[in-house]
């Protein structure tokens, strides 16, 4: 069944130069690295020592939480650096490319029941493709979602088309959607752009459509509108390309080698659309396409991207931006006024309503976040949202502290209270 996208609120954010019309080339960088922050508290058990050569898709690290879940090698390579902190917290793992190592083949389950499927996804590393709401964590090993949202729409500025990312793997995508129905207790949703269907829509999957306006390509707003997350009723989301990866794994026993990534921004001579591995070296992807001068590389879009040399695990775009000009100075009186106005006030405008898609009551939610009112924020839909969902609201309000930060802090507090 298809539910038409009836909302009209959203914003066309200024887009960096896009490479959407070009044919993507496959570019595997010579290095791939995962850096974990202290906030992530990623405790691991190494499954390969430094110097070990691994096939692409082979188990590299076993997570302690969720137990039994592994992170797989994103490319055939040699483990060059493996740094752990106190308590086996991962700080950094780096692979150097060794194409001759080939690809790892996982043992497929004898049946397609939920239990064997879970074990396969955890053993292959694809369990990390899921994100659970509330709180945005990787699902626990025994968690059962009420619903799963497969995102075949991404409206972030400069994002590659998820449908194009699945091109040539439509059968695998349909197989992956069928597998998701084994995991969800109630419903699987496919979120796509309005217009003719460009991907398979298997029976039992509920199709929801939206206009290509930001923030409607974010999972949080789709979840809030169609199946709100709640304590005790988790909802997962997953990218369309990862759904196809599940389908390919079930057919071949091997992991998808690349993902479609856009590399765009004002510091590039020309934007790129490439198929590259997870944790790719963003400097390597931008090399040969940079304008002269300084630049800043973000993993993600211009709205919520984080400065990083490496492609972060869930990201499918990189932004190479010009740094702020340190020579630009304002008059001392204007600087004094700006400093005296902290925190910067929230000004209710139509842009705020559009930045929240028109279905979240904008000012009540902002007041709840500002006051730290967890109960009111939950009633208004905060349990379906993550910090990235408020990046556009930060962009249009310029308020301080940032709304996304307020939401993140509130969700952490609610999660701690639930765990107590």
C-alpha positions, 0 to 999 in steps of 0.5 A: 500500500502506498501512502501519498506524501501530503505534507508541504512544509520543508526547505530547499537548502542551498546545495553544494555543487552536485555530481548527480548527473555523472556516472560514479567511478569505483575508488578504493582508498589505500587506507581505511580507518575508524576512530572512536570518540570517548563519548561512543564508549566502543568497547571491543575484543580484537579478532586480528592483531596488527600485521594480520592480512584480512579478506574484505568482510572478515571479522575484525573486532567483536563488540562487547555491547551489543554482545556478539556483534562484530565489525568487519574489515571494509576492504581487503587489507593489513591491520596497520594500527590497532589502538585500545584505551582503558577498558578495551575502548577502541581508539583507532583501527586502520587498514592498509589495502591488500587487494590479493587478500580477496573476500570473506564468505560467511556461512549462510543459515539453513533457514530464513527464520529470525533467529538464524538471520540475527546471528548472520547479521551480527557475525557479518557486521551488518547488524551495525547498519541498524539504528534504534530509536529512542536514543539512536543506539545500535540495537541490542542482540535480542531487541525486537523492533516494532517497526523498521524504516528502510530509507530510499530517500535522503534530502540532505544537501549534496546527498547521493540518491539512495535509489541510484545507490541500489542500481543493479541490485534491485533483486537483492534489495527486495530480498533484504526487505523480505528479511527485514519482515522477519525481524520486525514484530509489526511493520516494515516501511519503505520511504521513497520520493513521490512519483513512480516506484523505482525500487521493488515494493514487496507485499507486506511492506508499507510504502510511504512517500514524501516530497524531496524537501529537507528534512523529509529525507531523514528517518526521524521525521518519517518515524514520527509521522508514521510510527512514533518510537516510544520507550518499550516500542523501539523503531529501527531505521536502515539505509536502502543500500544496506538493505541491498547488502543484506540481500546480497549477503543472503544470496552469496555469503559475502558483504557488499564491497562499496557504497555510493558516496558523494564528495562535494563542496566549495573547496572542490573544482568539481564534485565527485560521485564515487563507489568506495569502501566504508571508513574511506580516506576522504583526503584520498577521495578529494585529491586531484579535485581540490582548489588551491588553498586551505580547506576543511573536510567534513564527513556528512553534509554541510548541516550536520557533518563532522570534521574528519579525515575518514568517512564515518560509518553511517555517512554517504557523503563528504563535504570539502568546504572553505574554512572561515576567513580569520581576517574577517573582523567585525566592529568592536561594538558589534562583537560586544553586542553579540557577546552580551546576547548569549545565549542567542534567543529563539525567534519563532518564524515560519522557517522553524516550522518548515525546518521541523517538517510541519508535523512537529509543533515547533515552538512547544518542542523548542520550549520543552528542549530549552526548559529540559522538560523531558515529558513534554518533549516526549509527548511532542515526538522527541523520542523519534528524533536524533540530533541530526534531525534538528540540524536544519533547525539549528541552521535557520535559528542560529540559536545558542545553545544549539537545539540539536545539543539540547535534544542530545542531552535530554535523550541521554538523561531520559535513557539514564533514568530508564536504565536506573 
